[in-house]
Every structure is written in C-alpha cells, then in structure tokens.
Amino acid sequence: MYDRVIRVALADDHPLVVVALRDCLLRSASVQITCECRNGTELLGALDKHPADIVITDFCMGHGDNSLDGFNLLNRLARRHPQTRVVVISAQSNPAIIRRAMKLGVRAFVSKEDPLEDVVRACIHVALSDNCFYSPAVRAILDHAAMAGAPATELTQRELEVVRLYAQGFQLTDIASKLGRSVSTISSQKTVAMRKLGVQTNTSLIRYAYENGLI
C-alpha cells in the first residue's frame, strides 16, 4: 500500500480518454489529479503552475495543430520538469518509438490496448522504483522486435518524428513550426529518411508509417 499522495497530471487530446483515466486513478486514495490537459502546450503551462509527481501523457496529440507532442514534448518535460516522472500511454506499436521515448527519460510506457488498471500499476511503480515499467502489450512489442533482430537501417529520433507527423497529414511548413526547425531542415530529414527506408514516393512513405506503427 502506498501511503503518500501522488500528484498526477493528465494529457490526452481525446476527452473520453482523460475522463476514463481520471475515474480509474481516483479509485485509489493515493492519487490526486492536479490538471487535465488536451495537448502538450497546455500540459507544460499547467505544470509550471501546479507541479506534479507524475505526468500521464499520450504520445500523439494535437492532430492538425502545432501543439507539442511526441519527442518534442518529452524533451521539454525532461528539461523543464526533471523531477516529474513521465508515464506515456499510446497506441504506438513501433519499437523504435518506444525505445527512444525511454531514452528521453520516460519511466513507463503503457499501451492503449492494455487495461486501464495498468496505468495505475505504472504510477505506483514509478513512484516507488527507479526501474522502468512496460505494460504487457508494450513488453510483447519489444520482445518481438528483439527476436526479429535490429533493422539494417534505423531512423534517428528526428527523422522518426518528421515521418510520423508527415504521415498524419502535416505539411513540411507545419512540421517545421511544430518542431521549431527550418523548413529546409525538415525537408532534408524527410529525404534522408526516405533514402534509408528505400522508398521513392510520399505514398510509400505514408504506407511505411502505417505498416510500422508510427501512427
């Protein structure tokens, strides 16, 4: 039994997900919800005013706008709130995304395919331990990738982010604004990613993103 109140901040761009998370977490007397946010920009602003012990955030948020999400959000959280432990909930099935998120300081990764109770388990785990937590579906993704072996070429964190956003429908100018890079840099990173993946067209790049769980 955990005998200290855990302050938790929630962020997801689907209101029903936030409500479900809140209702599940509040079944525990150890949890206090400090804020409920729709995107990463709101989350960072809320944390500045109301610090939390744990952040539970979706990886992909703000479809169609320039709000923070993905690796950009995780980087900002690590810099601005280094003492806050991050739990990512996501439908991501790409092991490279999961591994890179953990390298950025995420303490737990929970799949949206797993029961909500695994989010509670993740919170208790990261509050009590410095070890990382993976929900059953996430662990299965990583184990399968390990058995299959590493790919011959692996995209960098920045290339993954560009491909992910491009496949969501963002234009290069929108991605540049969202990530705080120049359009020429984004274009170059997209070109390098396509070369690494051996795809020749934008349609093939989007197909790769879908087939490999980037979105």
N, C-alpha and C positions, 0 to 999 in steps of 0.2 A: 504494500500500500504506500502510495506517495503522499507524504504529509505536508507538502508545501504547495501553495497555489502557483500554477503555471499560467503565465500571461501569454495568450495566443492571439496572433494577428492572422486574419484570413484574407486571401486574394484569389478571386476567380471571376472571369467575365461572364459566367452563367449564374444568375441569381439563385436558381434552384440548387446548384451545387453548394453555394455558400450556405443556404438555409439547411441543407442536409448535413453539412459539416458541423455547423453550429449546434444543431439539435443533437447530433451524435456526441460531440465533445462535451456538451453541457450535462450529459448524463453523469459525468464524473465531477464530484465536488472539488477536485483538484484543479479544474480548468476555469479560467476567466477569459472571456473573449474581449480583447481590447479594441478591435476595429474590424470592419468588414468592407473590403475594397473590391472594385471592379477591374482594376488594372495595376500595373507596376508603379505608374506615376502616383496614383492615389496611395498606394501602399507605402512608398518612401516618405511621402508627406505625412501620413498618419503616424509612422514610426518616429519621425522627428518630434512629434507632439506627445505620443503615447508609446514609450518603449515597450517591447515585448520580449519574453524569453524565447519564444519560438514563433517563426513565421511559417504558415502553411500556404503555399502558393502554387498555382498552375504554372506550367512551363510556357504554354502558348496562350497569350491573351491579346485583347485589343485588335481583333481581326479588322482590317480596313482603316485603322488609325495609327498614329505614331506613338502610342503609349509604350512604355517599357515592358519588355517581356524577354523570355529566353535567356541566353547567356549574358546579354547586356544587363538585364535586371539582376542576375545572380552576382555579376561583378560589382554592381552598385551596392547591393546589400552587403557584400563582403567588405567593401571599403567604408561605407557609412555606418554600418551596424555590425561590427565584427563580433560582438558578444552575443548577438542573436543567432540562434540555431535554426537552420532552414530545412524545412521538410517540403519536398516537391511532390505534388500529386499530378499525374499526367497520363494521357493516353499514348504517350510516346512508346514505340516499340523498337526504336533504333538503339542498339547497344552503345554506339559511339556517342550519342547524345547523353545517355545515362552516365557513362564513364567520365565524360568531360564535365558534366554538371557536378559530379562528386569531387573532381579535382579542383573545382572552384569553391569548395567548402561546404557543399550541401551535405547534411548529416543523414538524411533519409530520403528514399525515393519510393513512392507508393503508386502503383498502377490504379487507374480508374476502373480496371476490371476486377480489382480485389474488393472485399467487403469494406464498408466504412470503418469497421472496428479496427482495421489495420492502420488507419490514420491515428487512432487513439494509441495503439501499441507503439507506433513510431514516435509519437510525442513523449510518451513515458520513457521509451528507450533513450532518446537523445537528451532528455532531461537528466537521466541517471548515469549515462555512459558516454564516453568519447568515441565509441565504436560506431560505425555506420549501420544503418538499418535498411534492408531491402524487403519489400513485400513479396509474397510468393510468386506473383506473375513477373515481377521485375527480376527476381533471382533466376527464374526459368529463362528469361531472355538472355541474361548474362551467361548462364551456364551453357545454353545452346550456342551462343557466339563463341565461347571458349572451345567447345568441342569442334565447331566448324573451322576454327583457326582464324587468324587475323587476315583481313583482306590485303591484297597485294599493294593497294594504294589506299590511304586513309585521308579524308579531308581534314583540314585544320579546323579549329573551333570557328574561326571567322568565315571560312568557306561553307561550313555546315550551316551557319546562321543565314548566310546570303541565300543559299539554295532553299532552305526552309521557308524563308519569307517570300522568295520569288514564286515558289510553288503555291503559296497561299494566295497569290494574286497581286502582290505589291509590285509596283514599277520600280526601276532602279533608283529613280529620284526619291521615291518614298522610302526605300530601304536605306538610302544614304542619310536621309533626315532622321529616320528612326534610330539608326546606329551611330550617328554622329561622325560619319565618314564622307569623303568626297564621292561624287558620282563616278569619277574615273577609277577610284579605288574599288568601289563596289563592282563596276563593270569588269575590272581586271580579276577580282576574286571569283566572279562568276565564270569567266573564261577559263581560268586555271582549274576550277572545279570540274568544268565540263571536259577539259583535256584529261584530267586524272581519271574521270569516270568513263572516258571513251565514248561520250555521247556527242552528237553533232548538231542536234536541234533543241530548241526550247521545249518542244513537246516531249522529247526523250528525257530531258532533264526533269520535267514535272512528273513524268511516269516513274523515273527513278525515285523521286522523293516519296511518291505514294507507295511504291512497292517495297521501299526500305524503311517505312515507318517514320519518316521525317515530319509528316503532318498527319 
